[in-house]
Amino acid sequence: MAMKSYPPEFKADAVALYLSDPARTYASVARDLGINRETLRLWVKEARANGTAGAKAAPAKRPTACPLSSDDVLEKENKQLKARIRELELERDILRRAAKYFTGETNW
């Protein structure tokens, strides 16, 4: 079986997708992108060694015990929702690029 060659942008996007959510596994991200789990693991390892990728995101902090006003609560929730939207848009864009890459590969 011949080795596939992936463009650097695809590799970077795959690494970013894996690092964007601490709950995701190599296997789940690789399955979504249609690549081998070990291939993704090596890309993440290389990115971390090169300093081009940060560590996996830390889990969300627990709420503090101090009382917050309703405006503060709404502002905090709004900030969290906007961050989640950015994350979902990033994942969508990566999957679109992957689909575009793989459809261009077929020579039927």
The first five atom37 places (N, CA, C, CB, O) and aatype in JSON, in Angstrom:
{
  "aatype": [12, 0, 12, 11, 15, 18, 14, 14, 6, 13, 11, 0, 3, 0, 19, 0, 10, 18, 10, 15, 3, 14, 0, 1, 16, 18, 0, 15, 19, 0, 1, 3, 10, 7, 9, 2, 1, 6, 16, 10, 1, 10, 17, 19, 11, 6, 0, 1, 0, 2, 7, 16, 0, 7, 0, 11, 0, 0, 14, 0, 11, 1, 14, 16, 0, 4, 14, 10, 15, 15, 3, 3, 19, 10, 6, 11, 6, 2, 11, 5, 10, 11, 0, 1, 9, 1, 6, 10, 6, 10, 6, 1, 3, 9, 10, 1, 1, 0, 0, 11, 18, 13, 16, 7, 6, 16, 2, 17],
  "atom_mask": [
    [1, 1, 1, 1, 1],
    [1, 1, 1, 1, 1],
    [1, 1, 1, 1, 1],
    [1, 1, 1, 1, 1],
    [1, 1, 1, 1, 1],
    [1, 1, 1, 1, 1],
    [1, 1, 1, 1, 1],
    [1, 1, 1, 1, 1],
    [1, 1, 1, 1, 1],
    [1, 1, 1, 1, 1],
    [1, 1, 1, 1, 1],
    [1, 1, 1, 1, 1],
    [1, 1, 1, 1, 1],
    [1, 1, 1, 1, 1],
    [1, 1, 1, 1, 1],
    [1, 1, 1, 1, 1],
    [1, 1, 1, 1, 1],
    [1, 1, 1, 1, 1],
    [1, 1, 1, 1, 1],
    [1, 1, 1, 1, 1],
    [1, 1, 1, 1, 1],
    [1, 1, 1, 1, 1],
    [1, 1, 1, 1, 1],
    [1, 1, 1, 1, 1],
    [1, 1, 1, 1, 1],
    [1, 1, 1, 1, 1],
    [1, 1, 1, 1, 1],
    [1, 1, 1, 1, 1],
    [1, 1, 1, 1, 1],
    [1, 1, 1, 1, 1],
    [1, 1, 1, 1, 1],
    [1, 1, 1, 1, 1],
    [1, 1, 1, 1, 1],
    [1, 1, 1, 0, 1],
    [1, 1, 1, 1, 1],
    [1, 1, 1, 1, 1],
    [1, 1, 1, 1, 1],
    [1, 1, 1, 1, 1],
    [1, 1, 1, 1, 1],
    [1, 1, 1, 1, 1],
    [1, 1, 1, 1, 1],
    [1, 1, 1, 1, 1],
    [1, 1, 1, 1, 1],
    [1, 1, 1, 1, 1],
    [1, 1, 1, 1, 1],
    [1, 1, 1, 1, 1],
    [1, 1, 1, 1, 1],
    [1, 1, 1, 1, 1],
    [1, 1, 1, 1, 1],
    [1, 1, 1, 1, 1],
    [1, 1, 1, 0, 1],
    [1, 1, 1, 1, 1],
    [1, 1, 1, 1, 1],
    [1, 1, 1, 0, 1],
    [1, 1, 1, 1, 1],
    [1, 1, 1, 1, 1],
    [1, 1, 1, 1, 1],
    [1, 1, 1, 1, 1],
    [1, 1, 1, 1, 1],
    [1, 1, 1, 1, 1],
    [1, 1, 1, 1, 1],
    [1, 1, 1, 1, 1],
    [1, 1, 1, 1, 1],
    [1, 1, 1, 1, 1],
    [1, 1, 1, 1, 1],
    [1, 1, 1, 1, 1],
    [1, 1, 1, 1, 1],
    [1, 1, 1, 1, 1],
    [1, 1, 1, 1, 1],
    [1, 1, 1, 1, 1],
    [1, 1, 1, 1, 1],
    [1, 1, 1, 1, 1],
    [1, 1, 1, 1, 1],
    [1, 1, 1, 1, 1],
    [1, 1, 1, 1, 1],
    [1, 1, 1, 1, 1],
    [1, 1, 1, 1, 1],
    [1, 1, 1, 1, 1],
    [1, 1, 1, 1, 1],
    [1, 1, 1, 1, 1],
    [1, 1, 1, 1, 1],
    [1, 1, 1, 1, 1],
    [1, 1, 1, 1, 1],
    [1, 1, 1, 1, 1],
    [1, 1, 1, 1, 1],
    [1, 1, 1, 1, 1],
    [1, 1, 1, 1, 1],
    [1, 1, 1, 1, 1],
    [1, 1, 1, 1, 1],
    [1, 1, 1, 1, 1],
    [1, 1, 1, 1, 1],
    [1, 1, 1, 1, 1],
    [1, 1, 1, 1, 1],
    [1, 1, 1, 1, 1],
    [1, 1, 1, 1, 1],
    [1, 1, 1, 1, 1],
    [1, 1, 1, 1, 1],
    [1, 1, 1, 1, 1],
    [1, 1, 1, 1, 1],
    [1, 1, 1, 1, 1],
    [1, 1, 1, 1, 1],
    [1, 1, 1, 1, 1],
    [1, 1, 1, 1, 1],
    [1, 1, 1, 0, 1],
    [1, 1, 1, 1, 1],
    [1, 1, 1, 1, 1],
    [1, 1, 1, 1, 1],
    [1, 1, 1, 1, 1]
  ],
  "atom_positions": [
    [[0.84, -1.17, 0.0], [0.0, 0.0, 0.0], [0.89, 1.24, 0.0], [-0.95, 0.0, 1.21], [1.81, 1.35, 0.8]],
    [[0.6, 2.16, -0.89], [1.4, 3.37, -1.02], [1.05, 4.37, 0.08], [1.2, 4.01, -2.41], [-0.09, 4.46, 0.52]],
    [[2.06, 5.12, 0.51], [1.83, 6.14, 1.53], [1.17, 7.35, 0.88], [3.16, 6.55, 2.22], [1.53, 7.75, -0.23]],
    [[0.21, 7.92, 1.57], [-0.45, 9.12, 1.07], [0.33, 10.34, 1.5], [-1.91, 9.21, 1.57], [0.96, 10.36, 2.56]],
    [[0.29, 11.35, 0.67], [0.94, 12.61, 1.0], [-0.14, 13.65, 1.26], [1.91, 13.06, -0.14], [-0.98, 13.9, 0.4]],
    [[-0.12, 14.25, 2.43], [-1.11, 15.24, 2.81], [-0.47, 16.62, 2.8], [-1.72, 14.92, 4.2], [0.68, 16.77, 3.21]],
    [[-1.21, 17.64, 2.34], [-0.66, 19.0, 2.35], [-0.47, 19.48, 3.79], [-1.58, 19.97, 1.58], [-1.2, 19.07, 4.69]],
    [[0.51, 20.36, 3.99], [0.78, 20.87, 5.35], [-0.44, 21.55, 5.99], [1.94, 21.86, 5.31], [-0.62, 21.46, 7.2]],
    [[-1.26, 22.21, 5.19], [-2.44, 22.89, 5.74], [-3.42, 21.87, 6.32], [-3.14, 23.75, 4.64], [-4.0, 22.09, 7.38]],
    [[-3.59, 20.75, 5.62], [-4.48, 19.69, 6.1], [-3.96, 19.13, 7.42], [-4.62, 18.57, 5.05], [-4.73, 18.9, 8.35]],
    [[-2.65, 18.9, 7.5], [-2.04, 18.39, 8.72], [-2.25, 19.36, 9.88], [-0.53, 18.13, 8.51], [-2.63, 18.95, 10.98]],
    [[-2.01, 20.64, 9.62], [-2.17, 21.65, 10.68], [-3.62, 21.73, 11.14], [-1.7, 23.02, 10.18], [-3.88, 21.88, 12.33]],
    [[-4.55, 21.64, 10.2], [-5.96, 21.68, 10.56], [-6.36, 20.45, 11.38], [-6.83, 21.77, 9.31], [-7.14, 20.56, 12.32]],
    [[-5.84, 19.3, 11.01], [-6.14, 18.07, 11.75], [-5.61, 18.17, 13.18], [-5.54, 16.83, 11.05], [-6.3, 17.77, 14.12]],
    [[-4.41, 18.69, 13.34], [-3.83, 18.87, 14.67], [-4.67, 19.87, 15.48], [-2.35, 19.35, 14.57], [-4.95, 19.64, 16.65]],
    [[-5.05, 20.96, 14.84], [-5.86, 21.97, 15.52], [-7.2, 21.39, 15.96], [-6.09, 23.18, 14.62], [-7.69, 21.7, 17.05]],
    [[-7.8, 20.56, 15.13], [-9.07, 19.94, 15.49], [-8.9, 19.04, 16.7], [-9.64, 19.15, 14.3], [-9.73, 19.06, 17.61]],
    [[-7.85, 18.25, 16.71], [-7.6, 17.36, 17.85], [-7.36, 18.16, 19.13], [-6.4, 16.45, 17.57], [-7.87, 17.81, 20.19]],
    [[-6.58, 19.22, 19.03], [-6.23, 20.0, 20.22], [-7.37, 20.91, 20.69], [-5.01, 20.85, 19.95], [-7.35, 21.38, 21.83]],
    [[-8.36, 21.15, 19.84], [-9.43, 22.09, 20.19], [-10.37, 21.55, 21.26], [-10.21, 22.43, 18.96], [-11.02, 22.34, 21.95]],
    [[-10.45, 20.24, 21.41], [-11.38, 19.68, 22.37], [-10.69, 18.57, 23.17], [-12.65, 19.13, 21.66], [-10.34, 17.54, 22.59]],
    [[-10.5, 18.75, 24.46], [-9.79, 17.74, 25.26], [-10.55, 16.41, 25.35], [-9.54, 18.26, 26.65], [-9.95, 15.39, 25.7]],
    [[-11.83, 16.4, 25.05], [-12.6, 15.17, 25.13], [-12.42, 14.29, 23.89], [-14.07, 15.49, 25.31], [-12.75, 13.11, 23.92]],
    [[-11.9, 14.85, 22.81], [-11.73, 14.1, 21.56], [-10.51, 13.19, 21.67], [-11.58, 15.05, 20.35], [-9.53, 13.52, 22.35]],
    [[-10.57, 12.04, 21.0], [-9.46, 11.1, 20.98], [-8.83, 11.1, 19.59], [-9.93, 9.68, 21.37], [-9.42, 11.6, 18.63]],
    [[-7.63, 10.54, 19.51], [-6.98, 10.41, 18.2], [-7.89, 9.63, 17.25], [-5.6, 9.72, 18.33], [-8.06, 10.0, 16.09]],
    [[-8.46, 8.56, 17.76], [-9.28, 7.68, 16.92], [-10.52, 8.41, 16.38], [-9.71, 6.45, 17.72], [-10.85, 8.27, 15.21]],
    [[-11.19, 9.19, 17.22], [-12.41, 9.86, 16.77], [-12.11, 10.95, 15.73], [-13.15, 10.48, 17.96], [-12.83, 11.08, 14.74]],
    [[-11.06, 11.71, 15.97], [-10.71, 12.77, 15.0], [-10.23, 12.13, 13.7], [-9.6, 13.7, 15.58], [-10.61, 12.57, 12.61]],
    [[-9.39, 11.1, 13.8], [-8.88, 10.44, 12.6], [-10.02, 9.82, 11.8], [-7.86, 9.36, 12.98], [-10.03, 9.9, 10.57]],
    [[-10.97, 9.22, 12.48], [-12.13, 8.63, 11.8], [-12.93, 9.71, 11.07], [-13.03, 7.88, 12.8], [-13.35, 9.51, 9.93]],
    [[-13.13, 10.85, 11.72], [-13.87, 11.96, 11.09], [-13.17, 12.47, 9.84], [-14.05, 13.11, 12.08], [-13.83, 12.85, 8.87]],
    [[-11.84, 12.48, 9.85], [-11.07, 13.01, 8.73], [-10.7, 11.95, 7.7], [-9.82, 13.67, 9.24], [-10.23, 12.28, 6.6]],
    [[-10.91, 10.69, 8.04], [-10.6, 9.61, 7.11], [-9.11, 9.31, 7.01], [0.0, 0.0, 0.0], [-8.62, 8.94, 5.95]],
    [[-8.4, 9.48, 8.12], [-6.97, 9.19, 8.15], [-6.7, 8.16, 9.24], [-6.14, 10.49, 8.38], [-7.57, 7.85, 10.04]],
    [[-5.5, 7.64, 9.26], [-5.1, 6.66, 10.25], [-4.85, 7.34, 11.6], [-3.84, 5.89, 9.79], [-4.33, 8.46, 11.66]],
    [[-5.21, 6.66, 12.67], [-5.05, 7.2, 14.02], [-3.58, 7.48, 14.33], [-5.63, 6.23, 15.07], [-3.25, 8.51, 14.91]],
    [[-2.71, 6.58, 13.94], [-1.27, 6.75, 14.2], [-0.69, 7.93, 13.41], [-0.51, 5.47, 13.86], [0.21, 8.62, 13.89]],
    [[-1.22, 8.14, 12.22], [-0.77, 9.28, 11.42], [-1.07, 10.58, 12.15], [-1.44, 9.27, 10.02], [-0.22, 11.47, 12.25]],
    [[-2.29, 10.7, 12.65], [-2.67, 11.89, 13.4], [-1.82, 12.03, 14.67], [-4.18, 11.85, 13.78], [-1.39, 13.13, 15.01]],
    [[-1.57, 10.92, 15.36], [-0.78, 10.98, 16.58], [0.63, 11.5, 16.28], [-0.71, 9.59, 17.23], [1.18, 12.29, 17.05]],
    [[1.21, 11.05, 15.18], [2.55, 11.53, 14.8], [2.53, 13.02, 14.44], [3.07, 10.71, 13.61], [3.45, 13.75, 14.8]],
    [[1.49, 13.45, 13.75], [1.4, 14.88, 13.4], [1.32, 15.74, 14.66], [0.16, 15.14, 12.5], [1.96, 16.78, 14.75]],
    [[0.52, 15.3, 15.63], [0.39, 16.06, 16.89], [1.72, 16.06, 17.63], [-0.73, 15.46, 17.79], [2.14, 17.09, 18.16]],
    [[2.38, 14.91, 17.67], [3.68, 14.81, 18.34], [4.7, 15.75, 17.69], [4.19, 13.36, 18.3], [5.44, 16.43, 18.39]],
    [[4.73, 15.78, 16.36], [5.65, 16.67, 15.63], [5.32, 18.13, 15.89], [5.6, 16.38, 14.13], [6.22, 18.95, 16.09]],
    [[4.03, 18.46, 15.89], [3.62, 19.84, 16.11], [4.02, 20.31, 17.51], [2.1, 19.99, 15.91], [4.46, 21.44, 17.69]],
    [[3.86, 19.44, 18.48], [4.25, 19.8, 19.85], [5.76, 19.94, 19.97], [3.73, 18.74, 20.85], [6.25, 20.82, 20.66]],
    [[6.5, 19.06, 19.28], [7.96, 19.13, 19.32], [8.47, 20.4, 18.64], [8.57, 17.9, 18.66], [9.46, 20.99, 19.08]],
    [[7.8, 20.81, 17.58], [8.19, 22.01, 16.85], [7.7, 23.29, 17.53], [7.67, 21.96, 15.44], [8.12, 24.39, 17.17]],
    [[6.83, 23.13, 18.5], [6.28, 24.31, 19.18], [5.18, 24.98, 18.39], [0.0, 0.0, 0.0], [4.8, 26.11, 18.7]],
    [[4.66, 24.3, 17.36], [3.6, 24.89, 16.55], [2.22, 24.58, 17.09], [3.7, 24.41, 15.13], [1.22, 25.06, 16.56]],
    [[2.16, 23.78, 18.15], [0.87, 23.45, 18.76], [1.0, 23.57, 20.27], [0.39, 22.03, 18.37], [2.01, 23.19, 20.84]],
    [[-0.03, 24.1, 20.89], [-0.03, 24.19, 22.35], [-0.45, 22.86, 22.94], [0.0, 0.0, 0.0], [-0.84, 21.94, 22.22]],
    [[-0.36, 22.78, 24.23], [-0.83, 21.57, 24.91], [-2.34, 21.48, 24.77], [-0.4, 21.56, 26.4], [-3.0, 22.47, 24.47]],
    [[-2.86, 20.33, 25.0], [-4.31, 20.17, 24.95], [-4.96, 21.17, 25.89], [-4.73, 18.72, 25.31], [-4.44, 21.47, 26.97]],
    [[-6.1, 21.68, 25.48], [-6.78, 22.7, 26.27], [-7.13, 22.15, 27.65], [-8.06, 23.18, 25.56], [-7.53, 21.0, 27.79]],
    [[-6.97, 22.98, 28.65], [-7.29, 22.59, 30.01], [-8.8, 22.53, 30.19], [-6.66, 23.58, 31.03], [-9.52, 23.28, 29.54]],
    [[-9.28, 21.66, 31.04], [-10.71, 21.59, 31.26], [-11.24, 22.9, 31.84], [-11.05, 20.42, 32.19], [-10.5, 23.66, 32.46]],
    [[-12.51, 23.12, 31.62], [-13.13, 24.36, 32.08], [-13.05, 24.46, 33.6], [-14.6, 24.45, 31.62], [-13.17, 23.46, 34.3]],
    [[-12.85, 25.67, 34.1], [-12.75, 25.88, 35.54], [-14.13, 25.79, 36.16], [-12.1, 27.25, 35.85], [-15.14, 26.1, 35.53]],
    [[-14.15, 25.36, 37.4], [-15.41, 25.29, 38.12], [-15.83, 26.69, 38.54], [-15.3, 24.36, 39.35], [-14.98, 27.55, 38.78]],
    [[-17.13, 26.92, 38.63], [-17.59, 28.25, 39.04], [-17.14, 28.56, 40.46], [-19.11, 28.35, 38.94], [-17.02, 27.68, 41.31]],
    [[-16.91, 29.83, 40.69], [-16.49, 30.27, 42.02], [-17.68, 30.34, 42.95], [-15.78, 31.64, 41.95], [-18.83, 30.35, 42.51]],
    [[-17.41, 30.38, 44.24], [-18.47, 30.37, 45.23], [-19.08, 31.76, 45.45], [-17.93, 29.83, 46.54], [-20.15, 31.87, 46.05]],
    [[-18.43, 32.81, 44.98], [-18.95, 34.16, 45.22], [-20.2, 34.41, 44.37], [-17.87, 35.22, 44.92], [-20.27, 33.95, 43.23]],
    [[-21.17, 35.12, 44.91], [-22.39, 35.4, 44.16], [-22.11, 36.38, 43.02], [-23.49, 35.96, 45.09], [-21.34, 37.32, 43.17]],
    [[-22.75, 36.13, 41.89], [-22.59, 37.0, 40.73], [-23.93, 37.61, 40.38], [-22.02, 36.21, 39.52], [-24.98, 37.0, 40.59]],
    [[-23.9, 38.81, 39.85], [-25.14, 39.44, 39.43], [-25.61, 38.77, 38.14], [-24.96, 40.97, 39.23], [-24.82, 38.1, 37.46]],
    [[-26.86, 38.94, 37.81], [-27.41, 38.29, 36.61], [-26.72, 38.79, 35.34], [-28.92, 38.55, 36.52], [-26.57, 38.04, 34.38]],
    [[-26.3, 40.06, 35.33], [-25.57, 40.58, 34.17], [-24.23, 39.87, 34.0], [-25.36, 42.09, 34.31], [-23.82, 39.56, 32.88]],
    [[-23.55, 39.63, 35.12], [-22.27, 38.93, 35.06], [-22.46, 37.5, 34.56], [-21.6, 38.92, 36.43], [-21.66, 37.0, 33.77]],
    [[-23.51, 36.86, 35.02], [-23.79, 35.48, 34.61], [-24.09, 35.45, 33.11], [-24.98, 34.89, 35.42], [-23.6, 34.58, 32.39]],
    [[-24.9, 36.38, 32.65], [-25.24, 36.42, 31.23], [-24.01, 36.73, 30.37], [-26.33, 37.47, 30.98], [-23.84, 36.16, 29.29]],
    [[-23.18, 37.62, 30.85], [-21.96, 37.96, 30.1], [-21.02, 36.76, 30.02], [-21.24, 39.15, 30.77], [-20.43, 36.5, 28.98]],
    [[-20.89, 36.05, 31.12], [-20.03, 34.87, 31.15], [-20.58, 33.79, 30.21], [-19.92, 34.31, 32.59], [-19.83, 33.18, 29.45]],
    [[-21.88, 33.57, 30.25], [-22.49, 32.57, 29.38], [-22.35, 32.96, 27.92], [-23.97, 32.39, 29.72], [-22.09, 32.11, 27.06]],
    [[-22.51, 34.24, 27.63], [-22.37, 34.74, 26.27], [-20.95, 34.5, 25.75], [-22.71, 36.25, 26.21], [-20.75, 34.09, 24.61]],
    [[-19.97, 34.76, 26.61], [-18.56, 34.55, 26.24], [-18.3, 33.06, 25.95], [-17.62, 35.04, 27.38], [-17.63, 32.72, 24.98]],
    [[-18.86, 32.17, 26.79], [-18.69, 30.74, 26.58], [-19.35, 30.29, 25.29], [-19.26, 29.97, 27.76], [-18.79, 29.47, 24.55]],
    [[-20.52, 30.8, 25.01], [-21.23, 30.42, 23.78], [-20.49, 30.9, 22.54], [-22.65, 30.98, 23.8], [-20.43, 30.19, 21.54]],
    [[-19.93, 32.1, 22.6], [-19.16, 32.6, 21.46], [-17.91, 31.76, 21.23], [-18.76, 34.06, 21.69], [-17.54, 31.49, 20.09]],
    [[-17.26, 31.33, 22.31], [-16.09, 30.46, 22.18], [-16.49, 29.13, 21.56], [-15.42, 30.23, 23.55], [-15.78, 28.6, 20.7]],
    [[-17.62, 28.59, 21.98], [-18.11, 27.32, 21.41], [-18.43, 27.48, 19.93], [-19.35, 26.82, 22.18], [-18.16, 26.58, 19.14]],
    [[-19.01, 28.61, 19.55], [-19.32, 28.87, 18.14], [-18.03, 28.9, 17.33], [-20.09, 30.21, 17.97], [-17.97, 28.31, 16.25]],
    [[-17.0, 29.58, 17.84], [-15.71, 29.63, 17.13], [-15.14, 28.23, 16.95], [-14.71, 30.52, 17.89], [-14.62, 27.89, 15.89]],
    [[-15.23, 27.42, 17.99], [-14.72, 26.05, 17.94], [-15.48, 25.23, 16.9], [-14.82, 25.38, 19.32], [-14.86, 24.51, 16.11]],
    [[-16.8, 25.33, 16.9], [-17.59, 24.58, 15.93], [-17.34, 25.04, 14.5], [-19.07, 24.7, 16.26], [-17.3, 24.23, 13.58]],
    [[-17.16, 26.35, 14.32], [-16.86, 26.86, 12.98], [-15.5, 26.35, 12.5], [-16.87, 28.4, 12.98], [-15.35, 26.02, 11.33]],
    [[-14.52, 26.29, 13.4], [-13.21, 25.76, 13.05], [-13.33, 24.29, 12.63], [-12.22, 25.9, 14.24], [-12.76, 23.89, 11.62]],
    [[-14.05, 23.5, 13.41], [-14.23, 22.1, 13.08], [-14.93, 21.95, 11.74], [-15.02, 21.38, 14.18], [-14.54, 21.11, 10.92]],
    [[-15.97, 22.74, 11.5], [-16.69, 22.68, 10.23], [-15.78, 23.01, 9.07], [-17.88, 23.63, 10.26], [-15.81, 22.32, 8.05]],
    [[-14.97, 24.05, 9.2], [-14.07, 24.44, 8.12], [-13.03, 23.36, 7.84], [-13.37, 25.75, 8.47], [-12.7, 23.09, 6.68]],
    [[-12.52, 22.75, 8.9], [-11.54, 21.67, 8.72], [-12.18, 20.5, 7.99], [-10.97, 21.2, 10.07], [-11.57, 19.93, 7.07]],
    [[-13.38, 20.13, 8.38], [-14.05, 19.02, 7.72], [-14.41, 19.35, 6.27], [-15.32, 18.63, 8.49], [-14.36, 18.48, 5.4]],
    [[-14.75, 20.58, 6.0], [-15.02, 20.99, 4.61], [-13.75, 20.86, 3.76], [-15.55, 22.44, 4.55], [-13.8, 20.36, 2.64]],
    [[-12.63, 21.33, 4.3], [-11.37, 21.22, 3.56], [-10.99, 19.77, 3.34], [-10.25, 21.96, 4.29], [-10.48, 19.4, 2.28]],
    [[-11.23, 18.94, 4.34], [-10.91, 17.52, 4.21], [-11.78, 16.88, 3.13], [-11.11, 16.79, 5.57], [-11.29, 16.1, 2.32]],
    [[-13.06, 17.2, 3.14], [-13.95, 16.65, 2.12], [-13.54, 17.11, 0.73], [-15.41, 17.05, 2.41], [-13.53, 16.33, -0.22]],
    [[-13.19, 18.38, 0.63], [-12.75, 18.93, -0.66], [-11.47, 18.24, -1.13], [-12.53, 20.45, -0.54], [-11.32, 17.94, -2.31]],
    [[-10.56, 18.0, -0.2], [-9.29, 17.35, -0.52], [-9.53, 15.92, -1.01], [-8.35, 17.33, 0.71], [-8.96, 15.5, -2.02]],
    [[-10.39, 15.18, -0.3], [-10.61, 13.79, -0.65], [-11.46, 13.63, -1.92], [-11.28, 13.08, 0.5], [-11.29, 12.65, -2.64]],
    [[-12.36, 14.55, -2.19], [-13.13, 14.44, -3.45], [-12.25, 14.76, -4.64], [-14.36, 15.4, -3.42], [-12.49, 14.25, -5.74]],
    [[-11.25, 15.6, -4.46], [-10.33, 15.91, -5.55], [-9.36, 14.77, -5.82], [0.0, 0.0, 0.0], [-8.7, 14.76, -6.87]],
    [[-9.27, 13.82, -4.89], [-8.34, 12.7, -5.03], [-8.86, 11.62, -5.97], [-8.06, 12.11, -3.67], [-8.06, 10.89, -6.56]],
    [[-10.18, 11.5, -6.12], [-10.73, 10.41, -6.91], [-10.48, 10.65, -8.4], [-12.23, 10.26, -6.64], [-10.63, 11.76, -8.9]],
    [[-10.1, 9.6, -9.08], [-9.84, 9.65, -10.52], [-10.74, 8.66, -11.24], [-8.35, 9.37, -10.83], [-10.24, 7.77, -11.94]],
    [[-12.02, 8.8, -11.1], [-12.94, 7.86, -11.69], [-13.14, 8.25, -13.11], [-14.28, 7.8, -10.95], [-13.89, 7.59, -13.83]]
  ]
}
